[in-house]
Amino acid sequence: MNGKPGDHPINDICDHKLPVFSPKADELVREIDQLLPRYRMWDLFDWYSLPPLAELERQLEAKRDELRREAREGGLETP
């Protein structure tokens, strides 16, 4: 992976601002990127074999909400 467009969905969404999954899913990925170190994002999903879009969005929302909750409980402000 070299970080160029098309290299990885996370890079495409967060670094290159390219549309990848859906506007909602892409925004959720960006929000998670603000809450989790990038190296940990790689392990959240098999980014090349994802569930159907509605399920992906649900899973991303759940992960974002979990990370926000953990951050608040740890005394951090969240976006």
N, C-alpha and C positions, 0 to 999 in steps of 0.2 A: 504494500500500500504506500502510495507516494503522496497522498493528500490532494491530488488533482481531481477536478470534477469527474464523476463517474467511478471514482475509486471505492467509495463506501457510502452507504446511505446517510450515516451520521455526519460525515464530512460534507456531503452534498447539501444537507439541510442546514446544518449549523454554521459551517464556514463559507459555503458558496451561495447560500440562500436560494438553492434550487428547489423547485417543487418535486417531491418524490412520491409520497403516499396519498395524502389528501391535505387540504389546508388545515383541518383540525389536527390530524395526526402529526403533521410537520410542526405545528405550533407546540404540541405537547412534547415532542422530541426536544425542541429548543428550550422549553421550560425545564425539562429534566436535566438538560445539559447545564443549566444554571445551578442545579442542586446537587449534582453528582460529578465527581472528576471524570473526565473523558475516558480514561482507561477503564473505569468501571462500567461505562455505558456499553462497551463492546460485549459484556457478558449478560446484559439484560435479556437479549433475544438472539435467536439465530437470524440475523438481519437479512439473510438471503433466502430464508424459508419461513415467512411470517404467516400468521393466521389470516383469515379473511379480514377485510378492512374494518368492519364494525367491531370485531373482536379485538383487533389490534388497538383501535381507539379506546376501547374499554380497558384493556390492559395498561395502556399508556396513562390513562387517567388515574387508574388505581395506583400505579407506581408513582406518579407525580404527587398524588394526595398522601401516599405513605411517606415519601421523602419530605414533603412540607411538614407533616406531623412530626416526624423525627427531628427536623431542624428546629421547629418551635419548642419541642420538649427539651432540646439541647440548648435553648436560649438564643437561637439565631433568628434573625428576621428573614422572612422569605418573600420572594416576589409575588 
